[in-house]
Amino acid sequence: MTREITHMKAFALALESMGKPAFSIGRIAPTPGLVDQFFNDSTGAGEHGEIDTRGPWNEGNGWVFTESPAIQAEPGASAIVTESSPPAEQAGLTDLLIDELRDILHAEKQLTKALPKMAEAARFDQLRELFEQHLVETENQVERINECFELLGKTARAKPCKGMMGLVEEGQEVMTEGEEKEDAAADLALIGAAQRVEHYEISAYTTAKNLAQQLRHSAVVALLSKSLAEEENSDQLLNQVARSLMSVAKMPAAIEQVE
């Protein structure tokens, strides 16, 4: 993005020199220092390359003109600034990220206890296997959250997640009520409870990932993105199983109509 902003700065100044309308660069902050460097990659030789053109797009206005950085051999040439700007601490964002991670940690730990019950309650093999698969993913997600805390230099302490507590309690009610329902209907109700959980988790991981991204914790972003992708995939798989079960639920009615 820094490189693109540098290009846009040069283009804006070139347009201005031609008397053309200007345009805005945007709101994303570039890397200080690097954004003001103009790298002259021309060799100065060949057709129309003998003279390198200079103008407001590469001189003055704070530009640092670096002569042929790829081929320069002369000592004392302008240094190329390559370091990224340090992560800027933004008021309250780190605390908010830690708070979100602690909430997610408690939510995931609750699910490691709830998912085996949901798998046991499932009537159809496909749904039961899906719950068992997601249990393994959830255990890995707990480890990723712990790794996030380690990267941030914070204690991996869970904060009671009241939202997930309510969803787990609701799921238990669905399982109890499902004992008196037909197989397809019971499993469809179970999928509904599971998808409410998935959507809650997707929202939580998205918020945490966005905060980590804003704070430039790239390793934390990578970990959260992996867990987020698993939650989104699990939601899609639940959709697929639900569609299959809906077809099963329609069969008795169709047979009755034929009779």
MODELLER restraints for C-alpha pairs under 7 A, 6 or more apart:
rsr = mdl.restraints
at = mdl.atoms
rsr.add(forms.Gaussian(group=physical.xy_distance, feature=features.Distance(at['CA:1:A'], at['CA:30:A']), mean=6.78, stdev=0.5))
rsr.add(forms.Gaussian(group=physical.xy_distance, feature=features.Distance(at['CA:2:A'], at['CA:30:A']), mean=4.61, stdev=0.5))
rsr.add(forms.Gaussian(group=physical.xy_distance, feature=features.Distance(at['CA:2:A'], at['CA:31:A']), mean=5.86, stdev=0.5))
rsr.add(forms.Gaussian(group=physical.xy_distance, feature=features.Distance(at['CA:2:A'], at['CA:35:A']), mean=5.75, stdev=0.5))
rsr.add(forms.Gaussian(group=physical.xy_distance, feature=features.Distance(at['CA:3:A'], at['CA:35:A']), mean=6.64, stdev=0.5))
rsr.add(forms.Gaussian(group=physical.xy_distance, feature=features.Distance(at['CA:5:A'], at['CA:25:A']), mean=6.56, stdev=0.5))
rsr.add(forms.Gaussian(group=physical.xy_distance, feature=features.Distance(at['CA:5:A'], at['CA:30:A']), mean=6.90, stdev=0.5))
rsr.add(forms.Gaussian(group=physical.xy_distance, feature=features.Distance(at['CA:6:A'], at['CA:35:A']), mean=5.18, stdev=0.5))
rsr.add(forms.Gaussian(group=physical.xy_distance, feature=features.Distance(at['CA:6:A'], at['CA:36:A']), mean=6.70, stdev=0.5))
rsr.add(forms.Gaussian(group=physical.xy_distance, feature=features.Distance(at['CA:8:A'], at['CA:25:A']), mean=6.43, stdev=0.5))
rsr.add(forms.Gaussian(group=physical.xy_distance, feature=features.Distance(at['CA:10:A'], at['CA:57:A']), mean=4.33, stdev=0.5))
rsr.add(forms.Gaussian(group=physical.xy_distance, feature=features.Distance(at['CA:10:A'], at['CA:58:A']), mean=6.72, stdev=0.5))
rsr.add(forms.Gaussian(group=physical.xy_distance, feature=features.Distance(at['CA:11:A'], at['CA:57:A']), mean=6.82, stdev=0.5))
rsr.add(forms.Gaussian(group=physical.xy_distance, feature=features.Distance(at['CA:12:A'], at['CA:22:A']), mean=5.85, stdev=0.5))
rsr.add(forms.Gaussian(group=physical.xy_distance, feature=features.Distance(at['CA:12:A'], at['CA:23:A']), mean=6.63, stdev=0.5))
rsr.add(forms.Gaussian(group=physical.xy_distance, feature=features.Distance(at['CA:13:A'], at['CA:56:A']), mean=5.97, stdev=0.5))
rsr.add(forms.Gaussian(group=physical.xy_distance, feature=features.Distance(at['CA:13:A'], at['CA:57:A']), mean=5.14, stdev=0.5))
rsr.add(forms.Gaussian(group=physical.xy_distance, feature=features.Distance(at['CA:14:A'], at['CA:56:A']), mean=6.76, stdev=0.5))
rsr.add(forms.Gaussian(group=physical.xy_distance, feature=features.Distance(at['CA:14:A'], at['CA:57:A']), mean=5.47, stdev=0.5))
rsr.add(forms.Gaussian(group=physical.xy_distance, feature=features.Distance(at['CA:15:A'], at['CA:21:A']), mean=6.87, stdev=0.5))
rsr.add(forms.Gaussian(group=physical.xy_distance, feature=features.Distance(at['CA:15:A'], at['CA:22:A']), mean=6.66, stdev=0.5))
rsr.add(forms.Gaussian(group=physical.xy_distance, feature=features.Distance(at['CA:16:A'], at['CA:22:A']), mean=6.46, stdev=0.5))
rsr.add(forms.Gaussian(group=physical.xy_distance, feature=features.Distance(at['CA:31:A'], at['CA:84:A']), mean=6.00, stdev=0.5))
rsr.add(forms.Gaussian(group=physical.xy_distance, feature=features.Distance(at['CA:31:A'], at['CA:85:A']), mean=5.24, stdev=0.5))
rsr.add(forms.Gaussian(group=physical.xy_distance, feature=features.Distance(at['CA:32:A'], at['CA:85:A']), mean=6.43, stdev=0.5))
rsr.add(forms.Gaussian(group=physical.xy_distance, feature=features.Distance(at['CA:33:A'], at['CA:81:A']), mean=6.88, stdev=0.5))
rsr.add(forms.Gaussian(group=physical.xy_distance, feature=features.Distance(at['CA:34:A'], at['CA:81:A']), mean=5.62, stdev=0.5))
rsr.add(forms.Gaussian(group=physical.xy_distance, feature=features.Distance(at['CA:34:A'], at['CA:82:A']), mean=6.80, stdev=0.5))
rsr.add(forms.Gaussian(group=physical.xy_distance, feature=features.Distance(at['CA:36:A'], at['CA:62:A']), mean=6.51, stdev=0.5))
rsr.add(forms.Gaussian(group=physical.xy_distance, feature=features.Distance(at['CA:36:A'], at['CA:63:A']), mean=5.02, stdev=0.5))
rsr.add(forms.Gaussian(group=physical.xy_distance, feature=features.Distance(at['CA:36:A'], at['CA:64:A']), mean=5.96, stdev=0.5))
rsr.add(forms.Gaussian(group=physical.xy_distance, feature=features.Distance(at['CA:37:A'], at['CA:63:A']), mean=5.77, stdev=0.5))
rsr.add(forms.Gaussian(group=physical.xy_distance, feature=features.Distance(at['CA:37:A'], at['CA:64:A']), mean=4.61, stdev=0.5))
rsr.add(forms.Gaussian(group=physical.xy_distance, feature=features.Distance(at['CA:37:A'], at['CA:65:A']), mean=6.05, stdev=0.5))
rsr.add(forms.Gaussian(group=physical.xy_distance, feature=features.Distance(at['CA:37:A'], at['CA:66:A']), mean=6.92, stdev=0.5))
rsr.add(forms.Gaussian(group=physical.xy_distance, feature=features.Distance(at['CA:38:A'], at['CA:58:A']), mean=6.01, stdev=0.5))
rsr.add(forms.Gaussian(group=physical.xy_distance, feature=features.Distance(at['CA:38:A'], at['CA:63:A']), mean=6.57, stdev=0.5))
rsr.add(forms.Gaussian(group=physical.xy_distance, feature=features.Distance(at['CA:38:A'], at['CA:64:A']), mean=5.97, stdev=0.5))
rsr.add(forms.Gaussian(group=physical.xy_distance, feature=features.Distance(at['CA:38:A'], at['CA:65:A']), mean=4.95, stdev=0.5))
rsr.add(forms.Gaussian(group=physical.xy_distance, feature=features.Distance(at['CA:38:A'], at['CA:66:A']), mean=5.95, stdev=0.5))
rsr.add(forms.Gaussian(group=physical.xy_distance, feature=features.Distance(at['CA:39:A'], at['CA:65:A']), mean=6.31, stdev=0.5))
rsr.add(forms.Gaussian(group=physical.xy_distance, feature=features.Distance(at['CA:39:A'], at['CA:66:A']), mean=4.89, stdev=0.5))
rsr.add(forms.Gaussian(group=physical.xy_distance, feature=features.Distance(at['CA:39:A'], at['CA:67:A']), mean=6.34, stdev=0.5))
rsr.add(forms.Gaussian(group=physical.xy_distance, feature=features.Distance(at['CA:39:A'], at['CA:68:A']), mean=6.55, stdev=0.5))
rsr.add(forms.Gaussian(group=physical.xy_distance, feature=features.Distance(at['CA:39:A'], at['CA:69:A']), mean=6.62, stdev=0.5))
rsr.add(forms.Gaussian(group=physical.xy_distance, feature=features.Distance(at['CA:40:A'], at['CA:66:A']), mean=6.03, stdev=0.5))
rsr.add(forms.Gaussian(group=physical.xy_distance, feature=features.Distance(at['CA:40:A'], at['CA:67:A']), mean=5.11, stdev=0.5))
rsr.add(forms.Gaussian(group=physical.xy_distance, feature=features.Distance(at['CA:40:A'], at['CA:68:A']), mean=4.93, stdev=0.5))
rsr.add(forms.Gaussian(group=physical.xy_distance, feature=features.Distance(at['CA:41:A'], at['CA:68:A']), mean=4.64, stdev=0.5))
rsr.add(forms.Gaussian(group=physical.xy_distance, feature=features.Distance(at['CA:41:A'], at['CA:69:A']), mean=6.74, stdev=0.5))
rsr.add(forms.Gaussian(group=physical.xy_distance, feature=features.Distance(at['CA:41:A'], at['CA:70:A']), mean=6.96, stdev=0.5))
rsr.add(forms.Gaussian(group=physical.xy_distance, feature=features.Distance(at['CA:42:A'], at['CA:68:A']), mean=6.35, stdev=0.5))
rsr.add(forms.Gaussian(group=physical.xy_distance, feature=features.Distance(at['CA:43:A'], at['CA:68:A']), mean=6.87, stdev=0.5))
rsr.add(forms.Gaussian(group=physical.xy_distance, feature=features.Distance(at['CA:44:A'], at['CA:50:A']), mean=4.50, stdev=0.5))
rsr.add(forms.Gaussian(group=physical.xy_distance, feature=features.Distance(at['CA:44:A'], at['CA:51:A']), mean=5.92, stdev=0.5))
rsr.add(forms.Gaussian(group=physical.xy_distance, feature=features.Distance(at['CA:44:A'], at['CA:52:A']), mean=6.20, stdev=0.5))
rsr.add(forms.Gaussian(group=physical.xy_distance, feature=features.Distance(at['CA:58:A'], at['CA:65:A']), mean=6.73, stdev=0.5))
rsr.add(forms.Gaussian(group=physical.xy_distance, feature=features.Distance(at['CA:59:A'], at['CA:65:A']), mean=6.79, stdev=0.5))
rsr.add(forms.Gaussian(group=physical.xy_distance, feature=features.Distance(at['CA:66:A'], at['CA:78:A']), mean=5.60, stdev=0.5))
rsr.add(forms.Gaussian(group=physical.xy_distance, feature=features.Distance(at['CA:87:A'], at['CA:215:A']), mean=6.08, stdev=0.5))
rsr.add(forms.Gaussian(group=physical.xy_distance, feature=features.Distance(at['CA:87:A'], at['CA:216:A']), mean=5.87, stdev=0.5))
rsr.add(forms.Gaussian(group=physical.xy_distance, feature=features.Distance(at['CA:88:A'], at['CA:215:A']), mean=6.93, stdev=0.5))
rsr.add(forms.Gaussian(group=physical.xy_distance, feature=features.Distance(at['CA:93:A'], at['CA:211:A']), mean=6.80, stdev=0.5))
rsr.add(forms.Gaussian(group=physical.xy_distance, feature=features.Distance(at['CA:97:A'], at['CA:208:A']), mean=5.85, stdev=0.5))
rsr.add(forms.Gaussian(group=physical.xy_distance, feature=features.Distance(at['CA:97:A'], at['CA:211:A']), mean=6.03, stdev=0.5))
rsr.add(forms.Gaussian(group=physical.xy_distance, feature=features.Distance(at['CA:97:A'], at['CA:212:A']), mean=6.88, stdev=0.5))
rsr.add(forms.Gaussian(group=physical.xy_distance, feature=features.Distance(at['CA:100:A'], at['CA:208:A']), mean=6.05, stdev=0.5))
rsr.add(forms.Gaussian(group=physical.xy_distance, feature=features.Distance(at['CA:101:A'], at['CA:145:A']), mean=6.77, stdev=0.5))
rsr.add(forms.Gaussian(group=physical.xy_distance, feature=features.Distance(at['CA:101:A'], at['CA:208:A']), mean=6.83, stdev=0.5))
rsr.add(forms.Gaussian(group=physical.xy_distance, feature=features.Distance(at['CA:102:A'], at['CA:157:A']), mean=6.08, stdev=0.5))
rsr.add(forms.Gaussian(group=physical.xy_distance, feature=features.Distance(at['CA:102:A'], at['CA:158:A']), mean=4.45, stdev=0.5))
rsr.add(forms.Gaussian(group=physical.xy_distance, feature=features.Distance(at['CA:102:A'], at['CA:159:A']), mean=4.98, stdev=0.5))
rsr.add(forms.Gaussian(group=physical.xy_distance, feature=features.Distance(at['CA:103:A'], at['CA:158:A']), mean=6.23, stdev=0.5))
rsr.add(forms.Gaussian(group=physical.xy_distance, feature=features.Distance(at['CA:103:A'], at['CA:159:A']), mean=4.99, stdev=0.5))
rsr.add(forms.Gaussian(group=physical.xy_distance, feature=features.Distance(at['CA:103:A'], at['CA:160:A']), mean=6.36, stdev=0.5))
rsr.add(forms.Gaussian(group=physical.xy_distance, feature=features.Distance(at['CA:103:A'], at['CA:161:A']), mean=5.25, stdev=0.5))
rsr.add(forms.Gaussian(group=physical.xy_distance, feature=features.Distance(at['CA:104:A'], at['CA:204:A']), mean=6.86, stdev=0.5))
rsr.add(forms.Gaussian(group=physical.xy_distance, feature=features.Distance(at['CA:105:A'], at['CA:142:A']), mean=6.24, stdev=0.5))
rsr.add(forms.Gaussian(group=physical.xy_distance, feature=features.Distance(at['CA:105:A'], at['CA:145:A']), mean=6.43, stdev=0.5))
rsr.add(forms.Gaussian(group=physical.xy_distance, feature=features.Distance(at['CA:105:A'], at['CA:158:A']), mean=5.48, stdev=0.5))
rsr.add(forms.Gaussian(group=physical.xy_distance, feature=features.Distance(at['CA:106:A'], at['CA:158:A']), mean=5.01, stdev=0.5))
rsr.add(forms.Gaussian(group=physical.xy_distance, feature=features.Distance(at['CA:106:A'], at['CA:159:A']), mean=5.95, stdev=0.5))
rsr.add(forms.Gaussian(group=physical.xy_distance, feature=features.Distance(at['CA:106:A'], at['CA:160:A']), mean=5.93, stdev=0.5))
rsr.add(forms.Gaussian(group=physical.xy_distance, feature=features.Distance(at['CA:106:A'], at['CA:161:A']), mean=5.91, stdev=0.5))
rsr.add(forms.Gaussian(group=physical.xy_distance, feature=features.Distance(at['CA:107:A'], at['CA:161:A']), mean=5.75, stdev=0.5))
rsr.add(forms.Gaussian(group=physical.xy_distance, feature=features.Distance(at['CA:107:A'], at['CA:164:A']), mean=5.56, stdev=0.5))
rsr.add(forms.Gaussian(group=physical.xy_distance, feature=features.Distance(at['CA:108:A'], at['CA:138:A']), mean=6.35, stdev=0.5))
rsr.add(forms.Gaussian(group=physical.xy_distance, feature=features.Distance(at['CA:108:A'], at['CA:142:A']), mean=6.28, stdev=0.5))
rsr.add(forms.Gaussian(group=physical.xy_distance, feature=features.Distance(at['CA:112:A'], at['CA:135:A']), mean=6.13, stdev=0.5))
rsr.add(forms.Gaussian(group=physical.xy_distance, feature=features.Distance(at['CA:112:A'], at['CA:138:A']), mean=6.56, stdev=0.5))
rsr.add(forms.Gaussian(group=physical.xy_distance, feature=features.Distance(at['CA:112:A'], at['CA:139:A']), mean=6.68, stdev=0.5))
rsr.add(forms.Gaussian(group=physical.xy_distance, feature=features.Distance(at['CA:114:A'], at['CA:168:A']), mean=6.88, stdev=0.5))
rsr.add(forms.Gaussian(group=physical.xy_distance, feature=features.Distance(at['CA:115:A'], at['CA:131:A']), mean=6.17, stdev=0.5))
rsr.add(forms.Gaussian(group=physical.xy_distance, feature=features.Distance(at['CA:115:A'], at['CA:135:A']), mean=6.06, stdev=0.5))
rsr.add(forms.Gaussian(group=physical.xy_distance, feature=features.Distance(at['CA:116:A'], at['CA:132:A']), mean=7.00, stdev=0.5))
rsr.add(forms.Gaussian(group=physical.xy_distance, feature=features.Distance(at['CA:118:A'], at['CA:131:A']), mean=6.93, stdev=0.5))
rsr.add(forms.Gaussian(group=physical.xy_distance, feature=features.Distance(at['CA:119:A'], at['CA:128:A']), mean=4.59, stdev=0.5))
rsr.add(forms.Gaussian(group=physical.xy_distance, feature=features.Distance(at['CA:119:A'], at['CA:131:A']), mean=5.35, stdev=0.5))
rsr.add(forms.Gaussian(group=physical.xy_distance, feature=features.Distance(at['CA:119:A'], at['CA:132:A']), mean=6.32, stdev=0.5))
rsr.add(forms.Gaussian(group=physical.xy_distance, feature=features.Distance(at['CA:121:A'], at['CA:175:A']), mean=6.52, stdev=0.5))
rsr.add(forms.Gaussian(group=physical.xy_distance, feature=features.Distance(at['CA:122:A'], at['CA:128:A']), mean=5.33, stdev=0.5))
rsr.add(forms.Gaussian(group=physical.xy_distance, feature=features.Distance(at['CA:122:A'], at['CA:187:A']), mean=5.94, stdev=0.5))
rsr.add(forms.Gaussian(group=physical.xy_distance, feature=features.Distance(at['CA:123:A'], at['CA:183:A']), mean=5.94, stdev=0.5))
rsr.add(forms.Gaussian(group=physical.xy_distance, feature=features.Distance(at['CA:123:A'], at['CA:187:A']), mean=6.48, stdev=0.5))
rsr.add(forms.Gaussian(group=physical.xy_distance, feature=features.Distance(at['CA:127:A'], at['CA:241:A']), mean=6.71, stdev=0.5))
rsr.add(forms.Gaussian(group=physical.xy_distance, feature=features.Distance(at['CA:141:A'], at['CA:227:A']), mean=6.00, stdev=0.5))
rsr.add(forms.Gaussian(group=physical.xy_distance, feature=features.Distance(at['CA:144:A'], at['CA:223:A']), mean=6.14, stdev=0.5))
rsr.add(forms.Gaussian(group=physical.xy_distance, feature=features.Distance(at['CA:146:A'], at['CA:156:A']), mean=5.61, stdev=0.5))
rsr.add(forms.Gaussian(group=physical.xy_distance, feature=features.Distance(at['CA:148:A'], at['CA:220:A']), mean=5.48, stdev=0.5))
rsr.add(forms.Gaussian(group=physical.xy_distance, feature=features.Distance(at['CA:149:A'], at['CA:155:A']), mean=6.17, stdev=0.5))
rsr.add(forms.Gaussian(group=physical.xy_distance, feature=features.Distance(at['CA:149:A'], at['CA:156:A']), mean=5.52, stdev=0.5))
rsr.add(forms.Gaussian(group=physical.xy_distance, feature=features.Distance(at['CA:167:A'], at['CA:197:A']), mean=6.45, stdev=0.5))
rsr.add(forms.Gaussian(group=physical.xy_distance, feature=features.Distance(at['CA:171:A'], at['CA:193:A']), mean=5.44, stdev=0.5))
rsr.add(forms.Gaussian(group=physical.xy_distance, feature=features.Distance(at['CA:174:A'], at['CA:189:A']), mean=6.58, stdev=0.5))
rsr.add(forms.Gaussian(group=physical.xy_distance, feature=features.Distance(at['CA:174:A'], at['CA:190:A']), mean=6.36, stdev=0.5))
rsr.add(forms.Gaussian(group=physical.xy_distance, feature=features.Distance(at['CA:175:A'], at['CA:190:A']), mean=6.77, stdev=0.5))
rsr.add(forms.Gaussian(group=physical.xy_distance, feature=features.Distance(at['CA:178:A'], at['CA:186:A']), mean=4.62, stdev=0.5))
rsr.add(forms.Gaussian(group=physical.xy_distance, feature=features.Distance(at['CA:184:A'], at['CA:245:A']), mean=5.64, stdev=0.5))
rsr.add(forms.Gaussian(group=physical.xy_distance, feature=features.Distance(at['CA:184:A'], at['CA:248:A']), mean=6.76, stdev=0.5))
rsr.add(forms.Gaussian(group=physical.xy_distance, feature=features.Distance(at['CA:184:A'], at['CA:249:A']), mean=5.70, stdev=0.5))
rsr.add(forms.Gaussian(group=physical.xy_distance, feature=features.Distance(at['CA:188:A'], at['CA:242:A']), mean=6.10, stdev=0.5))
rsr.add(forms.Gaussian(group=physical.xy_distance, feature=features.Distance(at['CA:188:A'], at['CA:245:A']), mean=6.94, stdev=0.5))
rsr.add(forms.Gaussian(group=physical.xy_distance, feature=features.Distance(at['CA:191:A'], at['CA:238:A']), mean=6.45, stdev=0.5))
rsr.add(forms.Gaussian(group=physical.xy_distance, feature=features.Distance(at['CA:191:A'], at['CA:242:A']), mean=6.97, stdev=0.5))
rsr.add(forms.Gaussian(group=physical.xy_distance, feature=features.Distance(at['CA:195:A'], at['CA:235:A']), mean=6.06, stdev=0.5))
rsr.add(forms.Gaussian(group=physical.xy_distance, feature=features.Distance(at['CA:198:A'], at['CA:231:A']), mean=6.01, stdev=0.5))
rsr.add(forms.Gaussian(group=physical.xy_distance, feature=features.Distance(at['CA:198:A'], at['CA:235:A']), mean=6.13, stdev=0.5))
rsr.add(forms.Gaussian(group=physical.xy_distance, feature=features.Distance(at['CA:202:A'], at['CA:228:A']), mean=6.01, stdev=0.5))
rsr.add(forms.Gaussian(group=physical.xy_distance, feature=features.Distance(at['CA:202:A'], at['CA:231:A']), mean=6.18, stdev=0.5))
rsr.add(forms.Gaussian(group=physical.xy_distance, feature=features.Distance(at['CA:202:A'], at['CA:232:A']), mean=6.74, stdev=0.5))
rsr.add(forms.Gaussian(group=physical.xy_distance, feature=features.Distance(at['CA:205:A'], at['CA:224:A']), mean=6.37, stdev=0.5))
rsr.add(forms.Gaussian(group=physical.xy_distance, feature=features.Distance(at['CA:205:A'], at['CA:228:A']), mean=5.73, stdev=0.5))
rsr.add(forms.Gaussian(group=physical.xy_distance, feature=features.Distance(at['CA:206:A'], at['CA:228:A']), mean=6.99, stdev=0.5))
rsr.add(forms.Gaussian(group=physical.xy_distance, feature=features.Distance(at['CA:209:A'], at['CA:221:A']), mean=5.36, stdev=0.5))
rsr.add(forms.Gaussian(group=physical.xy_distance, feature=features.Distance(at['CA:209:A'], at['CA:224:A']), mean=5.78, stdev=0.5))
rsr.add(forms.Gaussian(group=physical.xy_distance, feature=features.Distance(at['CA:209:A'], at['CA:225:A']), mean=6.72, stdev=0.5))
rsr.add(forms.Gaussian(group=physical.xy_distance, feature=features.Distance(at['CA:212:A'], at['CA:220:A']), mean=6.45, stdev=0.5))
rsr.add(forms.Gaussian(group=physical.xy_distance, feature=features.Distance(at['CA:212:A'], at['CA:221:A']), mean=5.74, stdev=0.5))
rsr.add(forms.Gaussian(group=physical.xy_distance, feature=features.Distance(at['CA:213:A'], at['CA:221:A']), mean=6.02, stdev=0.5))
